[in-house]
């Protein structure tokens, strides 16, 4: 039995503490992109680039463990849009991030390699900890939040997202979670929710924390009870958590989706106000260069029809270029548009009259700090917010999983099994799970 198999066996036997006595393998399998392939999709439109061609399952050397770090045996991971960006080498190849990080210090130089092990989510078991780690030990069952910070500058000590050397682990750093072993900083670790399987526990990480900061935190929209919250892509990876946070926090979500099936998912989560934008036929752009304000007005009228005449206090934005003009228009006077991404394009256009004359605010929000991520994970652990996992692939089929997300052929989150040999493993609190099983399975098979 190989060293990695012995580690998996110890975890699966229900005795994860035994990993402390096992050898750490010299290498492990991980999903990589290669620096010599960054031009492989040259000349293709983004939609035609196929992650199955660029994502490889390679045997890679186990990195040296540094101070304040941990090696984690990864039982499961998940796909985020940043893995899609990495796989299609947009907006730039991630090797540029690794090169920049590598110039920071001799320890950071480990990350600057001709291959990039990707992935920004994981659930698993701590294998080893480096010097100076006191709160975690081998055998601890954990999930990881994906903020990598140095905190040597004063900038990050009020909010670590403002650290001058803030990076997203597995995207702007190497040794990510789509692998059998991952390297993280100890201040990325959080307790694994005991009532969830490995794949369920891995799936909320990045998107759950991102949605929490964007919508709930005072660093984002600071949502309060009774707020009308317009949520784009409300059944997707980010939107499904925003919908849950709105409902859990006493707000009123208005869920924008693109099909009857996605509308039904929102209703299963408890949302009552749903707009199927394809059924309504909204076309916010007349052509590539000109938007249609009459469509903004029609969209705003639909929102008021559903809410009894109220405009959104908060617009939860992430599609970007396609929807941003409509979002600025739709927000109420004094309302907030909070944006964390631009999956349909980075160059936003909007009519500034609707912003400045109506005293609206645009807030940029990016991932979450450790405290925000901890709070978001705590809500998962308490069964107040639930995973939105719809499907899980084996590690060898990560390319297909990324393609699903790239083509929006998925709902919620798509998981990846790493050392876990099958789905359904890792549950420790069966009684709590039984109370929430319907909510946990809301997205399953959709």
C-alpha positions in Angstrom: 0.0 0.0 0.0 1.4 3.4 -1.0 2.0 6.2 1.5 -0.9 8.2 0.1 -3.2 5.1 0.3 -2.2 4.6 4.0 -3.2 8.2 4.7 -6.5 7.8 3.0 -7.1 4.5 4.9 -6.4 6.2 8.2 -8.9 8.9 7.5 -11.6 6.6 6.1 -11.3 4.3 9.1 -12.5 7.0 11.3 -9.1 7.4 13.0 -7.7 10.5 11.3 -5.3 11.1 14.2 -3.3 8.1 13.0 -1.9 10.3 10.1 0.5 11.8 12.6 2.5 8.5 12.6 2.5 8.1 8.8 5.1 9.2 6.4 4.3 12.2 4.2 4.7 11.1 0.5 7.4 12.6 -1.6 4.9 13.2 -4.3 1.1 13.3 -4.9 -1.4 13.6 -7.7 -2.7 17.1 -8.5 -4.6 18.9 -11.2 -2.2 21.2 -13.0 -1.9 23.6 -15.9 1.5 23.8 -17.7 3.4 27.0 -18.4 4.4 25.7 -21.9 0.8 25.5 -22.9 -0.4 29.0 -22.2 -0.8 29.7 -25.9 -2.8 26.5 -26.7 -6.1 28.3 -27.1 -4.7 31.3 -29.1 -7.3 32.6 -31.6 -10.3 30.9 -29.9 -13.2 32.7 -28.3 -13.4 32.2 -24.6 -16.5 30.0 -24.9 -14.7 27.7 -27.2 -11.7 27.0 -24.9 -11.9 23.6 -23.4 -10.6 23.0 -19.8 -10.3 19.3 -20.5 -7.4 20.0 -22.8 -5.5 22.2 -20.4 -6.1 20.6 -17.0 -3.8 17.7 -16.4 -3.6 15.1 -13.6 0.1 14.9 -12.8 2.3 13.4 -10.1 4.0 16.4 -8.5 6.6 16.8 -5.7 5.3 17.5 -2.2 6.3 21.1 -1.3 8.5 21.9 1.6 6.5 22.8 4.7 7.3 26.3 6.0 6.6 28.2 9.2 3.0 28.9 9.9 1.9 26.4 7.2 0.1 23.1 7.1 0.0 20.1 4.7 -3.5 18.8 4.3 -4.6 15.4 3.0 -7.4 16.5 0.7 -10.5 14.3 0.7 -12.6 16.5 -1.6 -12.5 19.9 -3.4 -14.7 21.9 -5.7 -14.7 24.0 -8.9 -14.8 27.7 -8.8 -14.8 30.1 -11.7 -11.2 31.0 -10.9 -10.2 27.5 -11.9 -12.0 28.0 -15.2 -10.1 31.3 -15.7 -6.8 29.4 -14.9 -7.7 26.6 -17.3 -8.4 28.9 -20.3 -5.5 31.3 -19.4 -7.7 34.3 -19.0 -7.5 37.2 -18.3 -3.8 36.4 -18.0 -2.0 33.1 -17.4 -1.7 32.5 -13.6 2.0 31.8 -14.0 2.4 35.6 -13.9 0.9 35.5 -10.4 3.3 32.7 -9.4 6.3 34.6 -10.7 5.3 37.8 -8.8 4.8 35.8 -5.6 8.1 34.0 -6.1 10.0 37.3 -6.1 8.7 38.0 -2.6 10.9 35.7 -0.5 12.9 32.5 -0.7 10.0 30.6 0.8 7.5 32.1 -1.7 9.9 31.0 -4.5 8.6 27.5 -4.1 5.4 28.6 -5.8 7.1 29.8 -9.0 7.1 26.5 -11.0 6.5 25.5 -14.6 3.3 23.9 -13.4 0.4 25.2 -11.3 -1.5 22.9 -9.0 -4.9 24.6 -8.9 -8.0 24.7 -6.7 -9.4 27.1 -4.0 -11.5 24.8 -1.9 -10.9 21.7 0.2 -12.0 19.5 3.0 -9.6 17.1 4.5 -7.3 16.2 7.4 -4.2 18.0 8.7 -1.1 15.9 8.0 1.7 18.1 9.3 2.1 21.6 10.7 5.1 23.9 10.4 6.9 25.8 13.1 4.8 28.3 15.0 1.5 26.6 14.4 -0.3 26.1 17.8 -4.0 25.8 17.0 -4.0 22.8 14.6 -2.5 19.4 14.8 -2.3 16.3 12.6 -5.6 14.5 12.4 -7.8 17.6 12.7 -10.7 17.6 10.1 -10.7 20.9 8.4 -11.9 23.0 5.5 -9.9 25.8 4.0 -10.7 29.4 3.2 -8.7 30.6 0.3 -7.1 33.9 1.5 -3.3 33.8 1.5 -1.8 36.8 3.3 1.7 37.9 4.5 0.5 40.7 7.0 4.0 42.3 7.1 2.4 45.6 6.0 0.1 47.6 8.2 -2.5 47.8 5.4 -4.0 44.4 6.2 -4.3 44.6 10.0 -7.7 46.2 10.0 -9.0 44.0 7.2 -6.8 41.3 5.8 -8.3 41.6 2.4 -6.4 44.9 2.2 -3.1 43.3 2.8 -0.6 44.5 0.1 0.4 40.8 -0.4 -3.1 39.3 -0.3 -3.6 36.4 -2.8 -6.2 33.8 -3.5 -4.8 30.4 -2.7 -4.8 27.9 -5.6 -5.3 30.7 -8.1 -2.6 33.3 -7.3 -0.5 30.7 -5.3 0.5 27.1 -6.1 -0.3 23.8 -4.3 -4.1 24.3 -4.4 -6.9 22.0 -3.3 -7.7 20.0 -6.5 -5.1 17.4 -5.4 -4.4 14.7 -2.9 -2.3 17.0 -0.8 -2.4 20.8 -0.4 -0.2 23.4 1.2 -2.0 26.1 3.1 -1.3 28.7 5.8 -2.6 27.7 9.2 -4.7 30.9 9.2 -6.7 29.4 6.3 -7.9 26.5 8.3 -11.4 26.1 9.8 -13.3 23.2 11.4 -15.1 20.8 9.0 -18.8 20.8 9.7 -19.4 17.5 11.3 -22.8 16.7 9.7 -21.5 17.0 6.1 -19.8 14.6 3.8 -16.3 15.4 2.5 -17.6 16.7 -0.8 -20.4 18.7 0.8 -18.0 20.3 3.3 -15.6 21.3 0.5 -18.1 23.0 -1.7 -19.2 26.2 0.2 -15.7 27.6 1.0 -14.9 30.3 -1.6 -18.5 31.2 -2.7 -20.1 31.1 0.8 -17.4 33.4 2.2 -17.5 35.7 -0.8 -21.3 36.0 -0.6 -21.1 36.6 3.2 -18.8 39.5 2.9 -20.5 40.9 -0.1 -24.0 40.9 1.4 -23.9 40.5 5.1 -20.6 42.0 6.3 -20.2 45.7 7.1 -17.3 45.6 4.6 -20.0 44.8 2.0 -23.7 45.8 1.8 -24.3 45.4 5.5 -27.7 43.8 4.8 -30.5 44.3 7.4 -33.8 42.7 8.1 -36.5 43.7 5.6 -34.0 44.8 2.8 -35.1 43.9 -0.7 -32.1 42.2 -2.3 -31.9 41.7 -6.0 -29.8 38.6 -6.7 -28.4 37.9 -10.1 -27.8 34.2 -10.9 -29.7 33.3 -7.7 -29.4 29.5 -8.2 -25.7 29.6 -9.1 -22.5 29.2 -7.0 -22.6 32.7 -5.5 -26.2 33.5 -5.8 -27.4 30.4 -4.0 -25.6 31.5 -0.9 -26.7 35.1 -1.3 -30.3 33.8 -1.5 -29.8 31.8 1.7 -28.2 34.7 3.6 -31.0 37.0 2.6 -33.7 34.5 3.8 -31.8 33.6 7.0 -31.2 37.3 7.8 -34.8 38.5 7.4 -34.3 40.1 4.0 -36.5 39.7 0.9 -34.6 38.2 -2.0 -35.7 38.9 -5.6 -34.0 36.0 -7.5 -33.0 36.5 -11.1 -32.5 33.2 -13.0 -32.5 32.0 -16.6 -34.8 28.9 -16.7 -37.9 27.4 -15.0 -35.6 24.8 -13.4 -33.5 27.4 -11.8 -36.6 29.3 -10.6 -37.8 26.1 -8.9 -34.5 25.7 -7.1 -34.9 29.2 -5.7 -38.4 28.4 -4.5 -37.1 25.2 -2.9 -34.7 27.3 -0.9 -37.6 29.4 0.3 -37.6 32.4 -2.1 -41.0 33.6 -3.3 -40.0 36.4 -5.7 -38.3 35.0 -8.8 -37.7 36.5 -12.3 -36.9 34.2 -15.2 -35.0 36.7 -17.4 -35.1 34.5 -20.4 -38.8 34.0 -20.2 -39.2 37.7 -19.8 -36.9 38.3 -22.8 -34.8 41.1 -21.3 -32.2 42.4 -23.8 -30.3 45.1 -21.9 -28.0 45.7 -24.9 -29.2 46.8 -28.3 -25.9 45.9 -29.8 -22.3 45.4 -28.7 -21.9 49.1 -27.9 -25.3 50.5 -26.8 -27.6 49.6 -24.0 -31.3 49.9 -24.0 -32.7 52.0 -21.0 -36.2 51.0 -21.9 -35.3 47.4 -20.9 -33.9 48.7 -17.6 -37.2 50.3 -17.0 -39.2 47.2 -17.9 -37.0 45.2 -15.6 -37.4 47.7 -12.8 -41.2 47.6 -13.3 -41.1 43.8 -13.0 -39.3 44.1 -9.7 -41.8 46.6 -8.3 -44.6 44.3 -9.4 -43.2 41.5 -7.4 -42.3 43.5 -4.3 -45.5 45.6 -4.1 -43.8 48.7 -5.4 -40.4 48.6 -3.8 -37.1 48.9 -5.5 -34.0 46.9 -4.3 -32.1 48.2 -1.3 -29.2 46.0 -2.4 -28.2 44.6 -5.8 -26.0 41.6 -5.5 -23.9 41.9 -8.7 -21.4 39.5 -10.3 -22.3 39.0 -14.0 -20.7 42.4 -14.7 -20.9 44.0 -18.2 -24.2 42.4 -19.3 -26.2 43.4 -16.3 -24.4 46.3 -14.6 -26.3 49.1 -16.3 -29.6 47.5 -15.3 -28.4 47.0 -11.7 -27.5 50.7 -11.2 -30.8 51.7 -12.6 -32.8 49.2 -10.6 -31.4 50.0 -7.1 -33.6 52.3 -5.0 -32.7 55.8 -4.2 -29.8 55.6 -1.7 -29.4 51.9 -2.5 -26.3 49.9 -2.9 -24.9 47.9 -5.8 -22.2 45.5 -4.5 -20.1 43.7 -7.0 -17.6 40.9 -6.6 -16.9 39.7 -10.2 -17.5 40.2 -13.9 -18.2 36.9 -15.5 -19.8 38.5 -18.6 -17.1 41.1 -19.0 -15.0 43.6 -16.9 -15.7 46.9 -18.7 -19.0 48.0 -17.1 -21.2 50.8 -18.5 -23.9 52.6 -16.7 -25.8 55.8 -16.8 -24.2 57.9 -14.0 -27.2 60.1 -13.6 -29.0 57.2 -11.9 -26.1 56.8 -9.6 -25.2 60.4 -8.5 -28.6 62.0 -8.6 -30.2 59.2 -6.6 -27.3 58.9 -4.1 -26.6 55.3 -4.8 -23.4 53.5 -3.9 -21.2 51.0 -5.7 -19.1 48.8 -3.4 -16.4 46.5 -4.6 -16.1 43.3 -2.7 -13.5 40.6 -3.1 -13.6 37.2 -1.3 -13.5 37.6 2.5 -11.1 37.9 5.5 -10.5 35.1 7.9 -13.1 36.3 10.4 -15.8 36.7 7.7 -15.0 33.2 6.4 -15.0 31.8 9.9 -18.5 33.3 10.5 -19.8 32.0 7.2 -18.4 28.5 7.9 -20.0 28.6 11.4 -23.4 29.2 9.9 -22.8 26.1 7.7 -21.7 24.1 10.8 -24.9 25.1 12.7 -27.2 24.1 9.8 -28.4 27.6 9.2 -26.8 27.8 5.7 -26.5 24.7 3.6 -24.2 23.4 0.8 -25.4 23.8 -2.8 -23.6 20.8 -4.2 -25.3 19.4 -7.3 -22.8 16.9 -8.6 -19.3 15.5 -7.8 -16.7 14.2 -10.2 -13.6 12.1 -9.5 -10.3 13.9 -9.5 -9.4 12.4 -12.9 -12.5 14.1 -14.4 -11.8 17.6 -13.1 -11.5 18.9 -16.7 -15.1 17.9 -17.3 -16.2 19.5 -14.0 -14.5 22.8 -15.0 -16.1 22.6 -18.5 -19.6 22.3 -16.8 -18.9 25.5 -14.9 -17.4 27.2 -18.0 -20.5 26.5 -20.0 -22.9 27.2 -17.2 -24.2 23.6 -17.5 -24.4 23.2 -13.7 -26.4 24.4 -10.7 -24.9 25.5 -7.4 -21.4 24.0 -6.9 -19.7 21.1 -8.7 -17.5 19.0 -6.3 -14.4 16.9 -6.9 -13.5 13.8 -5.0 -9.7 13.7 -4.2 -8.8 11.0 -1.7 -12.4 10.2 -0.9 -13.1 7.1 -3.0 -16.8 7.7 -3.2 -19.5 10.2 -2.2 -21.2 10.1 1.2 -18.2 9.6 3.4 -17.0 11.8 6.3 -20.2 12.4 8.3 -19.6 12.5 12.0 -22.9 14.0 13.3 -25.6 11.8 11.8 -28.4 13.2 14.1 -27.8 16.8 13.0 -27.6 15.6 9.4 -31.0 14.0 9.5 -32.5 17.3 10.6 -31.2 19.1 7.5 -31.0 16.4 4.9 -33.7 17.9 2.6 -31.9 21.3 2.6 -28.5 19.7 2.1 -29.9 17.9 -1.0 -31.7 20.8 -2.5 -29.4 21.0 -5.5 -28.7 17.3 -5.9 -29.4 15.8 -9.3 -30.5 19.1 -10.8 
